[in-house]
Every structure is written in structure tokens, then in C-alpha cells.
Amino acid sequence: MPDHSPSFPLPASSSPPSETATGNCHVLRDKPPAPTAVLELRVRNHPGTMSHITGLFARRAFNLEAILCVPLAEGATSLMLLLVAEEPRLEQVERQLAKLHDVLSVHHRKDLSPGFFTRLTAAASPAPAG
Amino acid sequence: MKTTGARLLRTLLERQGIHTIAGIPGGAILPFYDALHSAGQQRTIRHVLTRHEQGAGFIAQGMARATGRAAVCVATSGPGATNLLTAIADARLDSVPLVAITGQVPQTLIGTDAFQEVDTYGLTLPITKHNFLARSAAQLLEVVPLAFQLAESGRPGPVAIDVPKDVLTATLEVTDWPAPGGAVPPPPCPEEEIATLARRLAAAQRPVLYLGGGVISSGAADLACTLAQRLSAPTVCTLMALGAMPPANPLFMGMLGMHATKGTNLLLEEADLLLGIGVRFDDRATGRVAEFCPHATIAHIDIDQAEIGKIKLPYVSLVGDAADILRRLLEHLPAQSRPAWRTRASHLRQAHPLRHPPRAEDPLHPVNLCQFLGEMLPIDTILTTDVGQHQMWVAQAYPVRRPRGLLTSGGLGTMGFGLPAAIGAALAQPGRRVACVSGDGSILMNIQELATLAELRLPVAVLVFNNGQLGLVRQQQELFYHGRYEASRFDVVPDFAALARAFGLRGIRLDPAGDPLTDLAEALAAPGPCVIDIPIEEHANVLPMVPPGAANHQMIAEPELASLHA
């Protein structure tokens, strides 16, 4: 079982881990820093897309450390950023991702680091517990 | 034109050229069945009512595997949909183009645990190439042709369309009809990569061709045979590729891997170049991967980029349609004779034949039976199998002489595949003899489809290799679990001939004490469907065998087996 306790520096409120925090998409694991990669996906924006993508990772026991997804322009497509472990088999997973009908493109974002997601989370100031 | 979602769905299937669909109606899908009925005199789609949705899924698979074109199965929501899942997953693993249409509860009830509600979209997600939940009747105009396009393009596979009842009953005005969906050719493989492969092949001294199901689905079997001839390259086939090369071809080395003959696996040990075409380096073919073809440079042709380097890193890889690539590759290659290598291959083949008692001594030995079937059945017979020992005996000993001449569940290994797939093949290829070789374990898993067969009166002969066991399980327990037999023997085995008659079919049980092969020939020569119960020796094993997880050179053959028991 992955450890879902958030260890990244939380902003001032420093509330204990709440349902909201662990139930959210952007949870970082309490593990020594492992090499990570950020993938940028352009995807069709409809209710099934996220299941297809998360399912593909889950079936291969690949943890998604962080997810950011925002609609683009007219809303027909979305941009998705995924933080994942950099492992040799990631390349195979990327090829499988590229085969999904709902995934339009897959790129490595070498310019982005895990800190990108941490800063976003901090800026969002998680709601206080209770 | 004013229409309903259900009639629109029917029309879109008609426009796809679909003539036969298999399924079972139920509440959520009933508007579609009403639309089938309302076609009246203009009706072009025949519906085959099966006795279980899994049967419908495998009948559709039989049609698709026999023709290469996407076929359709239909089920209602809830249990109808869950019963289809095994057939859909099976199509996924063997890359079979299938369009599965399921009814769903009305959208207002989705998520309320309504009667016969299940998350079909979620359930089919990991076992389809793509899946849809149609949210409006108008969406069907896009979704249905796209489903066929996705199912048939590139590496084929199953596509599921879940249609809520309110989408089927909704009315809409259709003015522009979409073009039917079909296979879209993949981008051509770059010429320089083909030239590189040609140079590498020309420089090889001991090349082997390794053909997979992709050769069949791309229609590249003849080209692969020409390539083998041109290169003087001995050729091995996966289970899915049997039929790609006629067994009489002197270069044919049979199936590789777990149940190959020893000579075939030894040849692969000696190869200096292995060209895989439409293969996925499945563990049943490669054995322990690190020791597979230890001296060979790997070259790989496949339509699916994700297969390249998945298991074995190739030196050269070509992504594209196998038929297109082979046609262009042949233009680069002069004939090469390689007499020493050809001699070596034929020596290995002769030195390690399949071991079995002579026919006169033991006519019902499974290997003798499969060879006899090869002599008795017409050359254009479509043979289906179930899964287990009988399937491997067929792969070893039955001569599959044409592409799509053997339909079998390779990847998922689904017991219960054979009978409905045979019905589907017979529906899709009228006039051809279809035989289903099954076991007493497998046949019971979709036995209810004998009722469907009795209705349709198709020329399907079901041959039950009856050893009263889950034979392949028993064999593994004997070889790898010190003979601790658990749950592999049936205390009660039904009288399959009587069972057939109860369904309204001809049923015959061969008598080992009489002249069973003559009786078998007579039973096969008579027209129409039949079930032939064939008692076989209880403890016969499929040999040679590579233990699961072992390297292919560590085969257990008859002599080793004898010492194992000493």
C-alpha cells in the first residue's frame, strides 16, 4: 500500500492530514526522493478520459504522484501534467498512453520538477480540517 | 429523416455491412430489438439468439476471426454486460476486431443502483481497445462508425458501446449520414529501415522467421512464406499464426515454445538472427526471456509501436503493416540458398519428432486423432478449439493448412471458446465444414450453445476429447506438484452423446473396442451438426513441455519423464 500521508511542506495553517487532503488528486508520498518525470498529455475532455489514463497506470502498478488537469481553449481538449517515477518501464507506459484514443499527444516536460506541483498545492491553501 | 436512437443504431450497423449479430435481449436494450423487428420486409440484419451472452460474444469472435472483419454482439445492461466481459477480454488479448453493444439503464438512473445497473463503461475500460458511453442519440452518428474504425485499424481489438435506454428511445432528425468506419492504413514504414533490415537479413547465416497472429490479421501469410523461401529461413509459428505456412513446407518448424517439438526450440538456440513478424514475445512462446534465442540478433516487425522492445530489445524494428513491409522488403532481397542451415533444420526436425504410439496400436491417442482429423477433414475446414491439452495436441499434430484455418483462444486461454466460435465461423463462411475440438472440461463451459447450434443446423462437428479430467491441470500437478491431484478429476462425466440428442443434435460415442476411426470418419462425413464423444486415455500428457518459467531448452520430453517417475 502506498503511504498517502502528505509530507511536503504545508502552508501556514499546518492542519493535520484531512480527508480533503488525502482524497485529493495532488498527494505526494512520504518516500526518499526518487528520480521523477513530468509527462504532458493533451487529451480529449470528456468524463471517461481520466479513468482511461489513471487505469493504465494503476494496472501497471505505477503510482501517479501528482496530477494537474485543465481544459484548453474551447474545452474540447485538456492539458494534463502527471508526476511519475522515472523508471525504465516508463517508456513502455508512455507508448501505451499514446495508443489511447482519448490521448492526443504525450511529451516529457524536462523543464518541470516535482516542486512545480508542490508550489501549486501551496498556492491553493488546502481548506482547514473539519 | 425522423428516427429514434434505436433505429439509428440499426441503420448505422446496416451501413457498416453487418448482416449477422449475436445477442440476448433484455430490458435496457429492448428498444434496439424493437428497431430490428420494425425493419420488416427491408430487414438485412439477422439476429442470432444465443443461450448465454458469453456465447454471443464468442459467436461474434468466430465471425470476426474467420473473416478479419469486425463482428457485433449485443447484450442488455447489468448481467448481460458482465456476461460479455470474458469474450471481450479474450478479443483484446488475441487482437480480434469486435464491437460489443450493451444496453444501459436510462441516464437519469445511472448511479442510483437501478435494476440491472452496472458500470459497464468502467468494467470494459481495461479490456477494450476503446469504449464509449453514448450520451445522446446524435452521438451514435459519431460513435458507431468510429467504433468500427478503431476495432479494425492498426492492431485490431474490441470496442464497447454502452447505450442508455433513453438514448435508444430519443427521437432525432438525421440529415447527413456518416461514412461507415473501417480500417485506416497505418503510416508506411520508412524505406531506409526496410533497407537496413534487408542488409541485416542478407548478412545472417542462420536466420529464423518467427511468425505471429499479426501475419494472419494483416493478410501477410503468403508474403511470409515467400520471404522464408527467398532467405532459406526455417520458420516457427506462434499458436496464433498456425496456418500462415502450410505444414508441408520443408521450412516449416511448427509451433515454438512451451509445447514445441524439441528440434524447434533447439533450432532457435542456434539462430543468429530472429525476425519476429506480428509477434509479441509471449511467455508461452519465449520461455525464460533472458535465455530465448541467446545467439540471435532480434529484428521485429509489428503494427503496434508499444510492442517494440516490450519484452526483447530489437536491433532493428519496423513499425507498420506487415504485408506492406514484407512486400517492400522482398524487393530488396535476392534469393539466398543457405544449404547448411536448411540441412541443419531438417535434421533437427527429423531427430525430434512428436512421440506417439502407432495408429494401429492406439488409434485414439490424441496425436493420432489430430493427424487423422487432418486427413479426414476438407482442406478448407475451419477448426476451433477450446483450451487445455486437446488445444495443444491440435497445435502439435493437426495440419492447419490455411490462414484462419484454426481459431483458438491464445492469449486469455478461455475454456468455453470453441463451440460458440465454431458457430460464428460457420455463420460467416457458409458452405465450409467447421469442427470444434474440445475437452470434457471445456465443452461444459458453454454447452448451452448446443441449443443455438441445433436451431441453426450449421455444419459444426464437436469432438470431445474425453479424459474425465481437467487434463492440463492434472498434467501440471503430475509434473510440478509431485502428483498431488486436487480438483482436477471429475467424478461425474456426462454422456455427451445423450446430451447432444437431448439438444436435438446427432450424438455419437466412439467405442475404443470397435473400429473407432471408421466410426469417426462416418460421423464426420454425415451432413449437419453433431457431437462426437471420444474417450481418450486418462493420463496422456502433452509432451514435450517447458516448465512454466523455465528456458525453452529445458524441455521435459518422454525420456526425462520416465526418469522423473523412476
Chai-1 contact restraints between the chains, C-beta under 6 A:
chainA,res_idxA,chainB,res_idxB,connection_type,confidence,min_distance_angstrom,max_distance_angstrom,comment,restraint_id
A,S51,B,L125,contact,1.0,0.0,6.0,A-B,restraint_1
A,G55,B,L125,contact,1.0,0.0,6.0,A-B,restraint_2
A,G55,B,P126,contact,1.0,0.0,6.0,A-B,restraint_3
A,R59,B,P126,contact,1.0,0.0,6.0,A-B,restraint_4
A,Q92,B,K310,contact,1.0,0.0,6.0,A-B,restraint_5
A,R95,B,Q305,contact,1.0,0.0,6.0,A-B,restraint_6
A,R95,B,A306,contact,1.0,0.0,6.0,A-B,restraint_7
A,Q96,B,A306,contact,1.0,0.0,6.0,A-B,restraint_8
A,K99,B,A306,contact,1.0,0.0,6.0,A-B,restraint_9
A,H101,B,H130,contact,1.0,0.0,6.0,A-B,restraint_10
